[in-house]
Amino acid sequence: MGYLLAYDVGTTRTKAVLVSEDGRVIASAYEAYPTYYPGPLQAEQEPEDWWKAMAGTARAVLERGRARPEEILAVSSSTQMLNVIPADSEMRPLRRCISWLDGRAGREARWVMGRLGGPTLFAMLLGVAITGKDLLPKYIWLKRHEPDVYRRTAAFLDASGYLLHRATGRVVYEWTTAFMTGFFNLKRKTWDSPVMRYMGLDPAKFPELIQSCETVGGLTEAAAAELGLRAGTPVIAGAGDAHCTAVGSGAVGEGDGHLCLGTSGYVAITTGRRFGGKRGIATTQSADRDKFLMIGETETCGACLNWAARELYRAEPDSATLQAMDREVEGVEPGSGGLLFAPWMYGERSPVPDERARAAFVNLGANHSRAQMTRAIYEGTAYNLTWILDSYREHYHLRPDPLRVLGGGASGRPWVQILADVSGRAVEVVAHRDVAGAFGAALIAGVGIGLFPTIEATKPMVGIESVVRPNPEHHARYAGLYRSFRELYPSLRRVFHDLNSVQSPG
């Protein structure tokens, strides 16, 4: 029996899975690490933490799965995206990684869009207007604010590139994550060097491009020793987290959609057609070279529940606390007594791209209980995700139904039921929902070494645990509240900008 070893390198932790050739998850493990917040709108991580977590979890899954290093057929990873690691000529990081959560480059984002005719024209050229959380402005921020780091940078890496180099010694940039730079030409599958130069950036600092299913190389002796694996084991490029999760959800056919309830959340649809961006939805390169993945991401989804656990329940957001919150929410009538919650705790990408937007309870009265506030948080995230879903329908005539759902939040039945009730769609809860990104990376590795002929051929490997259908009475009750929810951002936008303008880095 051979196995695929795959990782999901996330923001709070790395998960590893051991997957058999016939698609069974044999063992899993995870290891956590911190995020640092050195200043307003700033968020950073240590790349070495990711590698150490990969080493620790690799040994754990081998032991739990009773697998031998020589039985590992290939290694691959799903990685967090939109992060910047300036590396020297030895590919050593010159500073901490600037995280996808980081919004420091707001001024640079506005400068970039101004260079290309403003946000509307920029969205036409590159799919969606950008914010200070995007990569292109972060590169320019580095050049302006840390010129010595920029000068010494031999290559701009992301989490994927850094870990692939640690594993194989090769310096590459994988297609799905390269798209996020703003410099990846979707039609030609090449770097847009003229755009880089126009933005004042050196094209020589951007590594060779590689497809998701390509073999980057074999594990080096040093990497194999650290991971507890066999030197020469094939390392497949893998893909960004959303793109691996699409594969791990089985939503890989034309018009298939999946929704992720993680720390952040998003709705993604697979298609062979390329569309321009609307309401923060971007058309990106899929792990399947011949398809695109449209993504509408909400920055804080499960993070809102974690905040509630800490601040409303004075407890750590562990499984016991979240289950207690689920039970309390189940005892509250749909609609939370007219209380609305806007879930934009750390700015937003979709459906309202604005790094200065923030969360809010609206219509909170002395009559409202903690339980109603908690349910309002569940409902607010569901309204926001439904708004993204409706954006697909309104602008692209795409309406996936049923919708596959996964991520840690899919473990909580009340949240999934609320999502079905608000959206009016049947929701299929994916098996292995907690490790779907890593499972998708394993399937990509399987394509890379020839176990499966294509990405689309992996769909039967993905099981469905349960189907949750909308309650028609609840859906009707939510309709008016959802309309009110969509009025919150236009009503509060000026307030958000007034209150948060002082934090805009310069």
C-alpha positions as CSV (number, residue, x, y, z in Angstrom):
1,M,0.0,0.0,0.0
2,G,1.3,3.4,-0.9
3,Y,0.3,6.7,0.7
4,L,0.1,10.4,-0.2
5,L,1.3,12.9,2.5
6,A,-0.3,16.3,2.2
7,Y,-0.4,19.5,4.3
8,D,-2.7,22.4,4.8
9,V,-0.4,25.3,5.9
10,G,-2.9,27.7,7.5
11,T,-2.8,30.9,9.5
12,T,-3.2,29.4,12.9
13,R,-1.9,25.9,12.4
14,T,-0.6,23.3,9.9
15,K,-2.6,20.1,9.3
16,A,-1.1,17.0,7.8
17,V,-3.0,14.0,6.4
18,L,-1.9,10.5,5.3
19,V,-4.2,9.4,2.4
20,S,-4.2,5.9,0.9
21,E,-4.1,5.3,-2.9
22,D,-7.9,4.7,-2.8
23,G,-8.6,8.0,-1.2
24,R,-9.1,7.1,2.5
25,V,-7.7,9.4,5.2
26,I,-5.6,7.1,7.3
27,A,-4.3,9.6,9.8
28,S,-4.1,13.3,10.5
29,A,-2.3,15.7,12.9
30,Y,-1.9,19.4,13.4
31,E,0.5,21.8,15.1
32,A,-0.2,25.5,15.9
33,Y,1.9,28.6,15.8
34,P,1.5,32.3,16.5
35,T,0.7,35.4,14.4
36,Y,2.4,38.6,15.3
37,Y,0.7,42.1,15.2
38,P,3.5,44.6,15.3
39,G,1.4,47.7,14.5
40,P,-2.0,48.9,13.3
41,L,-3.3,46.8,10.4
42,Q,-0.1,44.7,10.5
43,A,0.1,40.9,10.8
44,E,3.2,38.8,10.4
45,Q,4.3,35.2,10.7
46,E,7.7,33.3,11.0
47,P,8.1,31.0,8.0
48,E,10.3,28.7,10.1
49,D,7.3,27.9,12.2
50,W,5.5,26.4,9.2
51,W,8.4,24.2,8.4
52,K,8.8,23.0,12.0
53,A,5.0,22.2,12.0
54,M,5.4,20.2,8.8
55,A,8.2,18.2,10.3
56,G,6.3,17.5,13.5
57,T,3.0,16.6,11.8
58,A,4.8,14.4,9.2
59,R,6.3,12.2,11.9
60,A,2.9,12.1,13.8
61,V,0.9,10.9,10.8
62,L,3.5,8.3,9.9
63,E,3.3,6.9,13.4
64,R,-0.4,7.0,13.7
65,G,-0.9,5.5,10.3
66,R,1.8,2.9,10.8
67,A,3.3,3.9,7.5
68,R,7.0,3.6,6.6
69,P,8.8,6.5,4.9
70,E,9.4,4.4,1.7
71,E,5.6,4.0,1.4
72,I,5.1,7.7,0.8
73,L,4.5,8.1,-2.9
74,A,4.4,11.9,-3.0
75,V,4.2,15.0,-0.8
76,S,2.1,18.1,-1.6
77,S,0.7,21.2,0.2
78,S,-2.2,23.5,0.4
79,T,-0.9,26.9,1.5
80,Q,-2.3,30.2,2.7
81,M,-2.0,32.9,0.0
82,L,-1.4,36.6,-0.3
83,N,1.7,36.7,1.8
84,V,5.1,38.1,1.1
85,I,8.5,36.7,2.0
86,P,11.5,38.7,0.7
87,A,14.4,36.2,0.5
88,D,18.1,36.7,0.0
89,S,20.3,34.9,-2.5
90,E,20.4,31.8,-0.2
91,M,16.5,31.9,0.0
92,R,16.7,32.9,3.6
93,P,13.9,35.3,4.7
94,L,15.0,38.8,5.2
95,R,12.2,39.6,7.5
96,R,9.0,38.0,8.9
97,C,6.4,37.0,6.4
98,I,3.8,39.8,5.8
99,S,0.5,37.8,6.2
100,W,-2.6,37.9,4.1
101,L,-4.3,39.4,7.1
102,D,-2.0,42.4,6.9
103,G,-3.6,45.7,5.5
104,R,-0.7,48.1,6.0
105,A,-0.4,48.9,2.2
106,G,-3.7,50.8,1.8
107,R,-2.0,54.0,0.5
108,E,0.0,51.9,-1.9
109,A,-3.2,50.1,-3.1
110,R,-4.7,53.5,-3.9
111,W,-1.5,54.6,-5.7
112,V,-1.5,51.4,-7.8
113,M,-5.1,51.9,-8.9
114,G,-4.5,55.5,-9.6
115,R,-1.6,54.5,-12.0
116,L,-4.1,52.3,-13.9
117,G,-6.9,54.8,-14.1
118,G,-8.7,54.2,-10.8
119,P,-10.5,51.3,-9.1
120,T,-13.0,50.7,-11.9
121,L,-10.5,50.4,-14.7
122,F,-8.2,48.4,-12.5
123,A,-11.0,45.9,-11.8
124,M,-11.5,45.6,-15.5
125,L,-7.8,44.8,-16.1
126,L,-7.1,42.5,-13.2
127,G,-10.5,41.2,-12.1
128,V,-11.2,43.1,-8.9
129,A,-10.2,46.4,-7.2
130,I,-7.5,45.9,-4.6
131,T,-6.9,46.8,-1.0
132,G,-4.0,47.1,1.3
133,K,-4.2,43.4,1.9
134,D,-3.2,42.5,-1.6
135,L,0.2,41.5,-2.8
136,L,1.1,44.1,-5.4
137,P,0.7,47.0,-2.9
138,K,2.7,45.1,-0.3
139,Y,5.6,44.7,-2.7
140,I,5.5,48.5,-3.2
141,W,5.2,49.1,0.5
142,L,8.4,47.1,1.1
143,K,10.3,49.1,-1.6
144,R,9.1,52.4,-0.1
145,H,9.4,51.6,3.6
146,E,12.1,49.0,3.8
147,P,14.4,49.9,0.9
148,D,17.3,47.9,2.2
149,V,15.2,44.7,2.4
150,Y,14.0,45.3,-1.2
151,R,17.5,45.9,-2.5
152,R,18.8,42.7,-0.9
153,T,15.8,40.6,-2.1
154,A,16.8,38.0,-4.6
155,A,13.3,36.5,-4.8
156,F,9.9,37.3,-3.6
157,L,8.4,34.0,-2.2
158,D,5.1,33.2,-0.6
159,A,4.3,30.4,1.8
160,S,4.2,27.8,-1.0
161,G,7.5,28.9,-2.6
162,Y,9.3,29.0,0.7
163,L,8.2,25.5,1.7
164,L,8.8,24.1,-1.8
165,H,12.4,25.5,-1.6
166,R,12.9,24.0,1.8
167,A,11.8,20.7,0.5
168,T,13.5,20.5,-2.8
169,G,16.0,23.3,-3.1
170,R,14.2,24.7,-6.2
171,V,12.9,28.2,-6.4
172,V,9.4,28.4,-8.0
173,Y,6.1,30.2,-7.8
174,E,3.0,28.0,-8.3
175,W,0.3,29.2,-10.7
176,T,-2.7,29.6,-8.3
177,T,-0.7,31.6,-5.8
178,A,1.2,33.5,-8.5
179,F,-2.2,34.8,-9.8
180,M,-2.6,36.6,-6.5
181,T,0.4,38.8,-7.2
182,G,-1.5,40.7,-9.9
183,F,1.3,39.9,-12.3
184,F,0.1,36.5,-13.6
185,N,-1.3,36.5,-17.1
186,L,-4.3,34.1,-17.0
187,K,-4.4,33.7,-20.8
188,R,-0.7,33.1,-21.4
189,K,0.2,31.6,-18.0
190,T,3.3,33.8,-17.8
191,W,4.5,36.7,-15.7
192,D,3.4,40.1,-16.9
193,S,6.9,41.7,-16.8
194,P,5.9,45.0,-18.4
195,V,3.3,45.5,-15.6
196,M,6.0,44.8,-13.0
197,R,8.3,47.4,-14.5
198,Y,5.5,49.9,-14.8
199,M,4.9,49.5,-11.1
200,G,8.6,50.0,-10.4
201,L,9.4,46.4,-9.5
202,D,12.2,44.2,-10.8
203,P,10.9,41.1,-12.7
204,A,14.1,39.3,-11.9
205,K,12.9,39.0,-8.3
206,F,9.9,36.8,-9.3
207,P,10.7,33.0,-9.6
208,E,10.0,30.5,-12.3
209,L,6.3,29.5,-12.6
210,I,5.1,26.0,-12.1
211,Q,1.7,24.2,-12.4
212,S,-0.2,22.8,-9.5
213,C,0.2,19.1,-10.6
214,E,3.8,19.4,-11.6
215,T,6.7,17.7,-9.8
216,V,8.9,20.3,-8.3
217,G,11.6,17.8,-7.5
218,G,12.5,15.2,-4.9
219,L,13.1,15.8,-1.2
220,T,16.6,16.8,-0.5
221,E,18.7,14.7,2.0
222,A,18.4,17.5,4.5
223,A,14.6,18.0,4.1
224,A,14.0,14.3,4.2
225,A,15.9,14.0,7.5
226,E,13.9,16.8,9.1
227,L,10.6,15.4,7.9
228,G,11.4,11.8,8.7
229,L,10.9,10.8,5.0
230,R,12.9,9.2,2.2
231,A,15.2,11.4,0.2
232,G,14.0,11.7,-3.4
233,T,10.3,11.4,-2.5
234,P,8.5,13.4,-5.3
235,V,7.2,16.8,-4.2
236,I,4.2,18.1,-6.1
237,A,3.7,21.8,-6.3
238,G,0.2,21.8,-4.8
239,A,-1.9,25.0,-4.8
240,G,-3.4,27.8,-2.7
241,D,-5.7,26.9,0.1
242,A,-9.0,27.8,-1.6
243,H,-7.9,25.9,-4.8
244,C,-6.9,22.8,-2.9
245,T,-10.1,23.0,-0.9
246,A,-12.1,23.1,-4.2
247,V,-10.5,19.8,-5.1
248,G,-11.0,18.4,-1.6
249,S,-14.7,19.3,-1.8
250,G,-15.2,17.6,-5.1
251,A,-16.5,20.8,-6.6
252,V,-14.3,20.5,-9.7
253,G,-16.9,20.3,-12.5
254,E,-18.3,23.2,-14.5
255,G,-20.5,25.4,-12.3
256,D,-19.7,23.4,-9.1
257,G,-19.6,25.5,-6.0
258,H,-18.2,25.1,-2.5
259,L,-18.3,27.2,0.7
260,C,-15.6,27.2,3.4
261,L,-16.5,28.0,7.0
262,G,-13.0,28.6,8.4
263,T,-11.3,31.4,10.3
264,S,-12.1,33.3,7.1
265,G,-14.7,32.1,4.8
266,Y,-15.4,32.1,1.1
267,V,-17.6,30.9,-1.7
268,A,-15.9,29.5,-4.8
269,I,-17.2,28.3,-8.1
270,T,-15.3,26.3,-10.8
271,T,-15.8,27.3,-14.4
272,G,-14.1,27.2,-17.7
273,R,-15.2,30.7,-18.4
274,R,-13.3,33.8,-17.4
275,F,-15.3,36.7,-15.9
276,G,-14.4,40.2,-14.8
277,G,-14.6,41.0,-11.1
278,K,-17.6,42.3,-9.2
279,R,-18.2,42.9,-5.5
280,G,-14.7,41.7,-4.6
281,I,-15.1,38.4,-6.5
282,A,-12.0,37.5,-8.4
283,T,-11.5,35.0,-11.3
284,T,-8.3,33.1,-10.4
285,Q,-6.3,30.2,-11.9
286,S,-7.6,26.8,-10.8
287,A,-5.5,23.9,-9.8
288,D,-6.9,22.4,-13.0
289,R,-4.8,24.2,-15.6
290,D,-7.8,24.5,-18.0
291,K,-10.3,25.9,-15.5
292,F,-10.7,29.0,-13.4
293,L,-11.8,29.3,-9.8
294,M,-14.0,32.3,-8.9
295,I,-13.5,33.3,-5.3
296,G,-15.5,35.7,-3.1
297,E,-13.8,35.8,0.3
298,T,-15.0,37.2,3.6
299,E,-12.1,37.9,5.9
300,T,-13.6,36.9,9.2
301,C,-16.1,34.1,9.4
302,G,-15.2,31.5,12.1
303,A,-13.1,34.3,13.6
304,C,-16.3,36.0,14.6
305,L,-17.4,32.9,16.6
306,N,-14.0,32.8,18.2
307,W,-14.4,36.4,19.3
308,A,-17.8,35.6,20.7
309,A,-16.3,32.6,22.7
310,R,-13.7,34.8,24.2
311,E,-15.6,38.0,24.8
312,L,-19.2,36.9,25.4
313,Y,-18.5,33.5,27.0
314,R,-15.1,34.3,28.6
315,A,-13.7,31.0,27.3
316,E,-11.2,29.7,24.8
317,P,-12.8,28.9,21.4
318,D,-12.3,25.2,21.7
319,S,-14.7,22.5,20.6
320,A,-16.4,22.4,24.0
321,T,-17.1,26.1,24.0
322,L,-18.3,26.2,20.4
323,Q,-20.6,23.2,21.1
324,A,-22.0,25.1,24.1
325,M,-22.6,28.1,21.8
326,D,-24.4,25.9,19.3
327,R,-26.7,24.6,22.0
328,E,-27.5,28.1,23.1
329,V,-28.1,29.3,19.5
330,E,-30.5,26.4,18.9
331,G,-32.8,27.7,21.6
332,V,-33.2,31.2,20.0
333,E,-35.8,31.9,17.4
334,P,-34.6,32.7,13.8
335,G,-33.9,36.4,13.4
336,S,-32.5,37.0,16.9
337,G,-35.2,39.4,17.8
338,G,-34.4,41.7,15.0
339,L,-30.7,42.0,15.9
340,L,-28.2,42.2,13.0
341,F,-24.5,41.6,13.1
342,A,-22.1,42.8,10.4
343,P,-19.1,40.3,10.4
344,W,-16.4,42.6,9.1
345,M,-14.0,42.4,12.1
346,Y,-10.7,42.8,10.2
347,G,-11.8,44.6,7.0
348,E,-13.5,42.9,4.1
349,R,-12.8,41.6,0.6
350,S,-16.2,40.4,-0.5
351,P,-19.0,41.4,-0.9
352,V,-17.7,44.8,0.1
353,P,-14.0,45.2,-0.6
354,D,-12.9,47.7,2.1
355,E,-10.1,47.2,4.6
356,R,-11.6,49.9,6.8
357,A,-14.9,48.2,7.3
358,R,-15.5,46.8,10.8
359,A,-18.0,44.6,12.6
360,A,-21.1,46.0,14.3
361,F,-24.3,44.9,16.1
362,V,-27.2,46.9,14.8
363,N,-30.6,47.3,16.5
364,L,-29.2,46.0,19.8
365,G,-31.7,46.7,22.6
366,A,-31.9,46.2,26.4
367,N,-34.2,43.3,25.6
368,H,-31.5,41.3,23.8
369,S,-29.8,38.4,25.5
370,R,-26.3,36.9,25.1
371,A,-27.9,34.0,23.2
372,Q,-29.5,36.3,20.7
373,M,-26.3,38.2,20.2
374,T,-24.6,34.9,19.5
375,R,-27.2,33.7,17.1
376,A,-27.0,37.1,15.4
377,I,-23.3,36.4,14.8
378,Y,-24.1,33.1,13.2
379,E,-26.8,34.7,11.1
380,G,-24.6,37.7,10.1
381,T,-21.9,35.4,8.6
382,A,-24.7,33.6,6.8
383,Y,-26.1,36.8,5.4
384,N,-22.7,37.9,4.2
385,L,-22.0,34.6,2.5
386,T,-25.5,34.6,0.9
387,W,-24.7,38.1,-0.4
388,I,-21.6,36.6,-2.1
389,L,-23.7,33.8,-3.5
390,D,-26.2,36.3,-4.8
391,S,-23.5,38.3,-6.4
392,Y,-22.6,35.2,-8.5
393,R,-26.2,34.9,-9.6
394,E,-26.8,38.6,-10.2
395,H,-23.6,39.3,-12.2
396,Y,-22.6,35.9,-13.7
397,H,-25.8,33.8,-13.7
398,L,-24.1,31.1,-11.6
399,R,-26.2,29.5,-8.9
400,P,-24.7,26.3,-7.5
401,D,-27.4,24.3,-5.7
402,P,-26.7,22.1,-3.9
403,L,-23.7,23.8,-2.4
404,R,-20.9,21.8,-0.8
405,V,-19.7,23.1,2.6
406,L,-16.6,22.3,4.6
407,G,-14.1,23.7,7.1
408,G,-14.2,23.6,10.8
409,G,-17.5,25.5,11.0
410,A,-19.3,22.7,9.1
411,S,-19.0,20.6,12.2
412,G,-21.7,22.8,13.9
413,R,-25.2,21.8,12.7
414,P,-26.9,25.1,13.8
415,W,-24.5,27.2,11.7
416,V,-25.0,25.0,8.6
417,Q,-28.8,25.0,9.1
418,I,-28.8,28.8,9.3
419,L,-26.7,29.0,6.2
420,A,-29.2,26.7,4.3
421,D,-32.2,28.7,5.7
422,V,-30.8,32.1,4.8
423,S,-29.5,31.1,1.3
424,G,-32.4,28.9,0.4
425,R,-30.0,26.2,-0.9
426,A,-29.4,22.6,0.0
427,V,-26.0,22.2,1.7
428,E,-23.9,19.1,1.3
429,V,-21.5,18.6,4.2
430,V,-18.3,17.1,2.8
431,A,-16.6,14.2,4.5
432,H,-13.2,15.0,5.9
433,R,-14.4,18.6,6.1
434,D,-11.8,19.6,8.7
435,V,-8.9,18.5,6.4
436,A,-10.4,19.3,3.0
437,G,-7.5,21.5,2.0
438,A,-4.9,18.9,2.8
439,F,-7.1,16.2,1.3
440,G,-7.3,18.2,-1.9
441,A,-3.5,18.6,-1.9
442,A,-3.2,14.9,-1.6
443,L,-5.5,14.4,-4.7
444,I,-3.5,16.9,-6.6
445,A,-0.4,14.9,-5.7
446,G,-2.2,11.8,-7.0
447,V,-2.7,13.5,-10.3
448,G,0.9,14.6,-10.3
449,I,2.2,11.1,-10.1
450,G,-0.4,9.5,-12.4
451,L,-2.8,7.9,-9.9
452,F,-5.6,9.9,-11.3
453,P,-5.7,11.1,-15.0
454,T,-7.2,14.6,-14.3
455,I,-8.3,16.9,-11.5
456,E,-12.0,16.4,-12.5
457,A,-11.5,12.6,-12.3
458,T,-10.9,12.9,-8.5
459,K,-14.5,14.0,-7.8
460,P,-15.7,10.4,-7.0
461,M,-13.1,10.2,-4.2
462,V,-14.9,12.9,-2.2
463,G,-17.7,11.6,0.1
464,I,-20.7,13.5,1.4
465,E,-21.5,13.1,5.1
466,S,-24.9,14.7,5.2
467,V,-27.3,17.0,3.3
468,V,-29.0,19.9,5.1
469,R,-32.1,21.4,3.4
470,P,-33.6,24.9,4.0
471,N,-36.6,25.3,6.2
472,P,-39.1,27.2,4.0
473,E,-40.7,29.0,7.0
474,H,-37.3,30.1,8.3
475,H,-36.2,31.2,4.8
476,A,-39.2,33.4,4.5
477,R,-38.5,35.0,7.9
478,Y,-34.9,35.7,6.9
479,A,-35.7,37.3,3.6
480,G,-36.6,40.7,5.1
481,L,-33.7,40.6,7.5
482,Y,-31.3,39.8,4.7
483,R,-32.5,42.8,2.7
484,S,-31.9,45.0,5.8
485,F,-28.4,43.4,6.2
486,R,-27.5,44.5,2.7
487,E,-28.2,48.1,3.7
488,L,-25.7,48.1,6.6
489,Y,-22.5,48.7,4.6
490,P,-23.8,51.6,2.5
491,S,-25.2,53.2,5.6
492,L,-22.1,52.7,7.7
493,R,-19.3,53.1,5.2
494,R,-18.6,56.8,6.0
495,V,-18.5,56.0,9.7
496,F,-16.0,53.2,9.2
497,H,-13.8,55.4,7.1
498,D,-14.0,58.3,9.6
499,L,-13.2,56.0,12.6
500,N,-10.4,54.0,10.9
501,S,-8.7,56.6,8.7
502,V,-6.2,57.4,11.6
503,Q,-5.0,53.8,11.3
504,S,-4.3,53.9,7.6
505,P,-0.5,53.5,7.5
506,G,1.5,56.0,5.6
